[in-house]
Amino acid sequence: MSDTRNDVPPPLPVEPIEPSRNKVLLNTTCASILTLLSALLLKFDFGVGGDMLFQTPLALILIGVFLAVFTILGHWVAVVPKRFLLGLNAAVLVRSAFGYPFNAFLENTPACRITSAILLIVSILYLVVSLRGQIAIPVRPWFRWKHVAVTGVALLGFGLLSIPFAFGGCLKAFQNVMGDYIVVSPAGISLVERVFEKDGHKVHLVGMMHIGEADFYNDLNKRLASAPDGTRLVLTEGVGDKNNLLPKSFGSGDLYGKFAKEFDLQLQDRLDLGLPGERSRGGGHGNPKPADPETEEERAARFLELGVVFQNADMDISELDEKHRTLLLKMFDMMDKAPSLSSILMNSSQYENFTPEAIEDMLINGLLKTRNDVLMKHFLAEGQDHDEVYIPWGAAHLKDVEVRILELGYVETEEVVRPVVRFSKKG
């Protein structure tokens, strides 16, 4: 009986698979392109003088080009090795979300710069490895349906996961600049009211929006018109226009009213409409209409009997710095002529000086801090003479106002969050 083990032929030697020179060259080219785009993005980030929330479209274009090149070469042609694929994907996602989660404890601009630096480092490592010939891509078809299907499913899953991540990053970026008196969630938009107290004296900072649901404004009006324990001062917001510089639609409420109608919401009306039997008359923001048939003096007297005083604590538009006023009037003119909110973004490019730096300066230093200076003068002059002070101002104002209140020795004692816009309504 013969031994069959001697009949088995010895295994043939396995020759190493030579990499495709074309694909090695493509791999190095891809690494070079990604490195260049990463360097340009980092250079742009360090060139931004203000907050990254006001970045120009150039950054978004660079990120878009990066994603296009990366998707084609990395996911579809499968040039980028897997060990670099995840790192580049994560870095691009974080940068597109304003550096989240870095911007949770840093300002938006440094958070974006850190992320862009990480993206550049990963790209450089990929380039160095490519140039040293440590990446060998075996010969295989340039296009394979199986690979396209797998990477397509992977990209879809990654894209779905990136939506809540990017939403959280953008929301945090907005809060870093505008404060946290506005809360956005899948359920809708809510506004925050915080109560501060010092020696028995209370200050209510009430976040507001120009447009919202009627229930929010009606509830606030009723609370302001209720009899206080002592006396109540309401320091109202409302830019004056003694020289008639603003468009007529601003004073009438039509400027914001058309946007409220577009979203089936109500325009914020005057706040002294909570007396029994009253309802909003659509006076709008700015210079509200008188509440007929009463005169303003009669209305003020009725509130004074309750111990409530309403006092405008805002500035006149003529007092705004000239460069800020000029830009603001151009923006109002654009809003006045725009048929819808979406059309504003399409038409804004035709206006001069609408640079991100100019808009940020006008918004932060002009509309917010300058007007807050006027508000605090009224508060320091009149607020101490009342048991409680309500400051129902735009939510973006209150981050800075809160800092000033705390510096005066007040301590936060209460916080209430109220919905102002619900994305899904019953009925």
C-alpha positions in Angstrom: 0.0 0.0 0.0 1.5 3.3 -1.1 1.8 6.4 0.9 -0.4 9.0 -0.7 1.3 11.8 1.2 4.3 11.5 -1.2 1.9 12.1 -4.2 1.0 15.7 -3.1 2.9 18.2 -5.2 4.7 20.9 -3.3 3.0 24.3 -3.1 4.0 26.8 -5.8 5.8 29.9 -4.6 3.5 32.9 -4.1 4.8 36.0 -5.9 4.2 39.3 -4.2 1.5 41.4 -5.8 3.1 44.4 -7.4 1.3 47.7 -6.8 -0.1 49.5 -9.7 2.2 52.4 -10.5 -0.7 54.5 -11.8 -2.6 54.0 -8.5 0.5 54.8 -6.4 0.9 58.0 -8.4 -2.8 58.7 -7.9 -2.5 58.0 -4.2 0.3 60.5 -3.9 -1.6 63.1 -6.0 -4.7 62.6 -3.8 -2.6 63.2 -0.6 -1.0 66.3 -2.2 -4.4 67.7 -3.1 -5.9 67.1 0.3 -2.9 68.6 2.0 -3.1 71.7 -0.2 -6.8 72.1 0.5 -6.2 71.6 4.3 -3.5 74.2 4.3 -5.7 76.7 2.4 -8.6 76.1 4.9 -6.2 76.6 7.9 -4.8 79.8 6.3 -8.4 81.1 5.8 -9.3 80.3 9.4 -6.4 82.3 10.8 -7.3 85.1 8.5 -10.8 85.5 10.0 -10.6 88.5 12.3 -13.9 88.0 14.1 -16.1 85.1 15.1 -16.2 82.1 12.7 -20.0 82.3 12.9 -19.7 85.2 10.4 -17.3 83.4 8.1 -17.5 84.1 4.3 -18.7 81.5 1.9 -15.1 80.9 0.9 -14.7 78.5 3.9 -17.7 76.5 2.9 -16.5 76.4 -0.7 -13.1 75.0 0.5 -14.8 72.4 2.6 -17.1 71.5 -0.3 -14.1 71.1 -2.7 -12.3 69.0 -0.1 -15.3 66.7 0.4 -15.8 66.4 -3.4 -12.1 65.3 -4.0 -12.1 63.2 -0.9 -15.3 61.4 -1.7 -14.3 60.6 -5.3 -10.8 59.5 -4.6 -11.2 58.1 -1.1 -14.6 56.5 -1.2 -15.4 55.7 -4.8 -12.0 55.0 -6.3 -10.7 53.7 -3.0 -7.3 55.4 -3.1 -7.2 56.7 0.5 -6.2 53.9 2.9 -8.7 52.9 5.5 -6.5 54.0 8.4 -6.6 57.6 7.1 -10.2 57.5 5.9 -11.8 57.7 9.3 -9.5 60.5 10.6 -10.1 62.7 7.5 -13.9 62.1 7.6 -14.1 63.0 11.3 -11.9 66.1 10.9 -14.0 67.4 8.0 -17.2 66.8 9.9 -16.0 68.6 13.0 -14.8 71.6 11.0 -18.1 71.9 9.2 -19.8 72.0 12.6 -17.8 75.0 13.7 -15.2 72.9 15.6 -17.8 71.0 17.7 -17.2 69.7 20.3 -14.2 72.0 20.8 -16.5 75.0 20.6 -18.3 73.7 23.7 -15.5 75.0 25.8 -13.7 77.4 23.4 -14.9 80.2 21.2 -15.9 79.3 17.6 -12.8 80.7 15.9 -10.1 78.9 17.9 -12.2 75.7 17.8 -12.3 75.9 14.0 -8.6 76.6 13.8 -7.7 73.6 16.0 -9.9 71.3 13.8 -8.3 72.6 10.6 -4.9 72.1 12.0 -5.8 68.4 12.8 -7.1 68.0 9.3 -3.8 69.4 7.9 -1.7 67.1 10.2 -3.6 64.0 9.1 -3.3 65.0 5.4 0.5 65.6 5.8 0.9 62.2 7.5 -1.0 60.6 4.6 1.3 62.4 2.1 4.5 61.4 3.9 3.5 57.8 4.0 2.6 58.0 0.3 5.9 59.6 -0.7 7.9 57.0 1.2 6.1 54.2 -0.8 4.6 52.6 2.3 1.2 52.4 0.7 0.9 49.6 -1.9 -2.3 49.4 -3.9 -2.6 46.1 -5.7 -3.6 45.9 -9.3 -7.4 45.7 -9.6 -10.1 47.2 -11.7 -10.5 50.9 -11.4 -14.3 50.6 -11.0 -16.1 47.9 -9.1 -19.8 47.9 -8.4 -19.3 46.1 -5.1 -17.0 48.7 -3.8 -19.3 51.5 -5.0 -22.2 49.9 -3.2 -20.4 49.4 0.0 -18.9 52.9 0.1 -22.2 54.3 -0.9 -24.0 52.7 2.0 -21.2 53.8 4.3 -21.4 57.4 3.1 -25.2 57.4 3.6 -24.9 56.1 7.1 -22.1 58.6 7.9 -24.2 61.4 6.4 -27.2 60.5 8.5 -25.1 60.5 11.7 -23.5 63.8 10.8 -26.9 65.6 10.6 -27.5 65.8 14.4 -23.8 66.3 15.1 -23.6 69.3 12.7 -26.9 70.7 14.0 -25.5 70.6 17.6 -22.3 72.3 16.5 -24.1 75.0 14.6 -26.4 75.6 17.5 -23.5 75.8 20.0 -21.7 78.3 17.6 -24.8 80.5 17.6 -25.1 80.3 21.4 -21.4 81.2 21.8 -22.1 84.6 20.1 -25.8 85.3 20.9 -26.0 83.6 24.3 -28.3 80.8 25.6 -31.5 82.8 26.0 -32.8 81.0 22.9 -33.1 77.2 22.8 -33.6 75.2 19.6 -34.6 71.6 19.7 -36.4 69.1 17.4 -39.7 70.2 19.1 -39.3 73.9 18.3 -37.8 77.2 19.5 -38.0 78.2 23.2 -37.0 81.4 25.0 -35.4 81.6 28.4 -36.4 83.9 31.3 -33.9 84.2 34.2 -34.6 85.9 37.5 -31.8 87.6 39.5 -32.1 88.9 43.0 -30.1 91.3 45.3 -31.3 92.5 48.7 -34.9 91.5 47.9 -34.8 93.4 44.6 -35.6 91.2 41.5 -34.6 91.5 37.9 -36.3 89.4 35.2 -34.4 89.0 31.9 -36.9 87.8 29.4 -35.7 86.5 26.0 -37.8 87.8 23.1 -38.2 87.3 19.4 -39.8 89.6 16.8 -42.1 86.8 15.6 -43.6 83.8 17.4 -46.8 82.2 18.5 -49.6 84.3 20.0 -49.7 82.3 23.3 -46.2 83.3 24.2 -46.9 87.1 23.8 -50.4 86.9 25.4 -49.0 85.1 28.5 -46.2 87.7 28.9 -48.7 90.6 28.5 -50.9 89.2 31.2 -48.0 88.6 33.6 -46.8 92.2 33.1 -50.3 93.6 33.7 -50.8 91.6 36.9 -50.6 93.5 40.2 -47.0 93.1 41.6 -45.9 92.8 45.3 -44.8 96.4 45.4 -43.9 98.2 42.2 -42.8 96.9 38.8 -40.7 98.7 36.1 -40.8 97.3 32.6 -37.9 98.5 30.5 -39.1 98.0 26.9 -37.1 97.6 23.7 -38.0 99.8 20.7 -35.6 101.8 18.5 -36.8 105.4 18.1 -36.7 107.3 14.8 -37.2 111.0 15.4 -35.6 111.9 12.0 -37.6 109.4 10.0 -34.6 107.4 8.8 -36.1 104.0 9.0 -38.5 102.7 6.4 -42.2 103.2 7.1 -42.7 99.4 7.2 -40.5 99.2 10.3 -42.8 101.4 12.5 -46.0 99.9 11.1 -44.8 96.4 11.8 -45.1 95.4 8.1 -41.3 94.8 7.9 -41.4 91.8 10.2 -45.1 91.1 9.7 -44.6 89.7 6.2 -42.1 87.2 7.6 -44.4 86.3 10.4 -47.2 85.6 7.9 -44.8 83.5 5.8 -44.4 81.1 8.8 -47.9 81.4 10.1 -46.7 83.2 13.2 -47.6 86.4 15.0 -45.7 89.6 15.1 -44.5 90.8 18.6 -46.8 93.6 19.6 -46.5 96.2 22.3 -46.2 94.8 25.8 -48.7 96.9 27.7 -51.8 95.1 26.3 -52.5 92.8 29.1 -55.2 94.7 30.9 -58.6 92.9 31.2 -60.5 92.7 27.9 -57.5 93.6 25.8 -55.8 91.8 23.0 -53.0 92.5 20.6 -53.8 95.1 17.9 -50.9 94.4 15.6 -48.9 97.5 16.5 -45.6 95.8 15.6 -42.0 96.4 16.7 -40.5 99.9 16.8 -43.1 102.7 17.1 -46.3 100.9 18.1 -49.8 102.3 17.3 -51.8 103.9 20.1 -54.3 101.6 21.7 -57.6 103.3 20.7 -59.8 104.6 22.2 -57.6 105.2 25.2 -54.8 107.8 25.1 -51.3 106.8 26.2 -51.8 108.9 29.3 -54.9 107.1 30.3 -53.3 103.8 29.7 -50.2 104.7 31.8 -52.5 105.9 34.6 -54.4 102.6 34.7 -51.1 100.7 34.9 -49.8 103.1 37.5 -52.8 102.2 39.7 -51.5 98.6 39.6 -48.0 99.7 40.4 -46.6 99.0 36.9 -44.6 101.4 34.9 -43.6 100.9 31.2 -40.5 102.8 30.1 -38.8 102.7 26.8 -35.1 102.1 27.4 -33.8 102.0 23.9 -31.9 104.5 21.7 -32.9 106.6 18.7 -31.5 105.3 15.4 -29.8 108.7 14.9 -27.6 108.0 17.9 -26.1 104.9 16.4 -22.6 105.2 15.0 -22.7 106.3 11.4 -21.1 103.3 9.9 -23.4 101.0 11.8 -26.5 103.1 11.0 -25.6 103.1 7.3 -25.2 99.4 7.1 -28.4 98.8 9.2 -30.5 101.0 6.9 -29.2 99.1 3.9 -30.2 95.9 5.5 -33.7 97.2 6.4 -34.0 98.4 2.8 -33.1 95.0 1.5 -35.6 93.4 3.9 -38.3 95.9 3.0 -38.0 95.1 -0.7 -37.5 91.3 -0.3 -40.7 89.3 -1.1 -39.7 86.5 1.3 -37.1 85.5 3.9 -35.3 83.1 1.5 -35.0 85.9 -1.1 -32.8 88.0 1.2 -29.9 85.5 1.0 -30.2 85.6 -2.8 -30.1 89.4 -3.0 -27.7 90.4 -0.3 -24.6 90.1 -2.5 -25.6 93.1 -4.5 -25.2 95.5 -1.5 -21.8 97.0 -0.8 -20.0 96.6 2.5 -22.0 93.5 3.4 -18.8 91.8 4.5 -18.9 89.3 7.5 -16.6 91.6 9.5 -18.9 94.7 8.9 -22.0 92.7 9.8 -20.4 91.3 12.9 -19.2 94.8 14.0 -22.6 96.3 13.4 -24.5 93.5 15.1 -22.3 93.0 18.2 -20.8 96.5 18.8 -23.7 98.5 17.3 -27.1 96.9 17.8 -26.3 94.9 20.9 -23.6 96.6 23.1 -24.4 100.2 22.2 -28.1 99.7 22.9 -27.3 97.7 26.0 -25.4 100.7 27.3 -28.5 102.8 27.0 -30.6 100.1 28.6 -28.3 99.9 31.6 -28.3 103.6 32.1 -32.1 103.4 32.5 -31.8 100.5 34.8 -29.3 102.2 37.1 -31.3 105.4 37.1 -34.8 104.0 37.6 -34.5 100.3 38.5 -33.5 100.7 42.1 -36.7 102.6 42.8 -38.9 99.6 42.0 -39.2 96.2 43.7 -38.9 94.3 40.5 -37.7 95.1 37.0 -38.6 93.3 33.8 -36.3 93.5 30.8 -38.1 91.8 27.9 -35.5 92.3 25.1 -34.3 90.3 22.1 -32.7 87.1 23.2 -29.3 88.1 21.7 -29.1 91.2 23.9 -29.4 89.3 27.2 -26.0 87.5 27.3 -24.3 90.8 27.7 -27.0 92.2 30.0 -26.7 89.2 32.3 -22.9 89.8 32.6 -23.6 93.4 33.7 -26.3 92.4 36.1 -24.0 89.8 37.8 -21.3 92.4 38.1 -23.7 94.5 40.1 -23.9 91.7 42.7 -27.2 90.1 41.6 -27.5 86.3 41.9 -29.6 84.0 39.6 -32.5 82.5 41.5 -34.8 81.1 38.9 -35.0 80.0 35.2 -38.0 79.3 33.1 -38.0 78.1 29.5 -41.1 78.8 27.4 -41.9 77.7 23.8 -42.3 80.5 21.3 -42.4 78.4 18.1 -43.5 74.8 17.9 -42.5 72.9 14.7 -45.5 70.6 15.0 -48.8 72.0 16.1 -51.9 70.1 17.1 -55.1 70.6 15.3 
